[in-house]
Amino acid sequence: MSGFVHPAGLAHSEGVATVAAEYGLIGYARYLLVLETLAAATGPVQKTYVAWGDLMQADDDSAREFMAFYQAQGLLIVEDDGESLTVHCPTLERADPAQAPTDDTLYHRAEQWAAWFINDLAYPPHVANHPDNLRYFARWCVSRVTVGDMSAAVEAALRQGDAAKVTVLHDILQAHRAQRLREAVECY
């Protein structure tokens, strides 16, 4: 089964918030239906006006209107040939749920770490996405912390009787990295 990354706070992001302000939940829901359709495909999706309307539970004109609005917000690229619409989203980040992160996985965005904390450590989304935590996550991206590094830090925190709080994990990561640097210096 294919999927796409649905960032926490998507409804409040630039462009999507405008969709919600203009069309309410129905506009947001239709946008998500389009993203699901795009995520299931390997490239741009071409459908007739009627088929897009059926997907959105809207008439042909409304479907075209929605697509034009999504394009105007910079959310989608829509090509209209007079009979059908070809749609794609260059920023759509596809995900395969069967491909769980490995120990070597490096995240490049703080939101990816937030999602890992939500999915793997059962952090509540409002805690994982707290600005203080996102700052730590961004630092981990820059310093190339892997999922394996983080898993080891979580295990160490639990062995010490500490909760797997971001600040505790950060301190453990720093200590492990400092130790590895000392070991590397001793080897040479």
N, C-alpha and C positions, 0 to 999 in steps of 0.2 A: 504494500500500500504506500503510495507516495503522499507527501504532505508539504506544508510550507511553514516557515517560521512565522509565528503570530506574536510579535513582541507585546509584552505587557504595556498597556497604555496606547495601543494602536489607535483606539477611538479618539484619543486626544492629540494625536500627531498632526503635523502640518498637512493640509489637504484633506485628510480623513475627517478632521474636526469640522471643516467647512462642509463636507458632504452631510454630516450629521446635523449641522445647523440648518442647511438648506432643505434636506429631505427627511430628517429624523432617523429613527431606527430602521425604517424600510430602506433608506438609501445606504446605510451602513451594512445591513443584512445583504442587500443585493451586491454590494462591493465584495463582501466575503464570499458570496456564491461564485462571483467571477474569479476571485483568487483561487478558490478550490478547483475550479475548472482548469485554470491555467497551470496549477501545480500538478494536476493529473496528466498533463501533456508534456511533451519534451520540447516544444517550441510554441510559436504563436498559434492561436486557436481561431479558426475561421468557422463562422456559423451564419446562417441566414438571419435576417431580422426577426423572423418568426421564432427561430430556435433560441436566439438570445432572449426574446420576449418570454418564451416558455420557461427558460431557466430562471428568469427574474420574476416570473408570475406578473408580467406586465404586457401591455399591447406593444406592437412593433415600434410605434413612435416614441412611447415612453422608454423603451429599451435603448433606442438610439439617443434619446435625450440624456439618459443616465450615463451612457458611455461617453458622450461628448463632455458632460460635466466632469466625469472622472479624469478625462484627458486634460481638460482645462485646469484641473487641480494638480496635474503632473503625476497622477497615480498610475495611469495606463497610457499605452500608445495604441491608438485605434485608427485603422485604415478602413475607409468606407468605399466600396466599389459600386455602390448604387443598388446592390442586391443583398450584400452580406457585409459583415464586419469582421475584420481580422484584428485580434487583440493580443497584446503581450505586455508584460510588465518586467522591464529589465532589472528592477530592484527586488523582484520576488526571489526570496531565498528558499529554495526547495530543500526538503528534509526527508530522509528515509528513516522511519522509526526503527527499522531493523538494524540500522547502523548506529548503535550506541557509541558514545565517546570511548576511546581507548586510552590507555595510560599515556600515550604519546600525543594525544589531542592537545593542540594549542588554540586557545580562543583569542580572537582579535578585537572583540568588542565587549565592553562591560556587561551589556545585556545578555551575552552568551553565558557569562559566569552567573548572572542572576538566574537565568533559566536552569543552569546546572544545580544551583542551590535549591531552587524550587523543586525540581524533579528528583534529585538524588538525596537531598538532605531534608526534604519536606518543609523547607522554609516557607512561611506565608509570603505571598507575592509582595505585600506592602513592606515587609522587612527586607526581603532580597533586593527590592528596587529602591530602598531608602538611599538618598543621596550620599550619605556617609559610606555605605557599603559599596555603592557604585564607584566611588573614588578609589577604594581598595581594589575593586575588580579591574578598573582601568590600569592601575599600577601593575597588577599581575599580568595583564596583557602585554604591557611594555617590557616587563622583566621576564617574559616568556615562561610563566608558570604553566606546567602541564597538568592535565587531569590526574595523572599519576602522582605528581608532587602534592596536589591538593588532597588526594585520597590518603596518602601517607600522613599528611598533616592532620586530617580528621582522625585517623586511627591513633596517632600520637596523643591528640587532645583527649580522646576517649580513655586511653590507657592512663593518662594523668588525672582522670576524673573531671576534666573540664568539659563544659558544653562546647559544641562546635560553633562558637561565635566567630564572626569574621575577624575581630581584633585578635582573638586567641590564635586562630589559624594563621593570621599574618605573622604574629610573633614566632610561631613554630616554623613557618616557611623561612623566615629570616635566619633563625638559628640553624636550620638544616643546610641552607645555602652557605652560611659562614663556615660550617663544619666541612662541607664538601670543598670549599676553597682552601681551607687549611690542609686537608688531605691531599689536594692536588699540588699544593706548594711543597709538601713533604716528599711527594713522589719524585719531584724533579729537583 
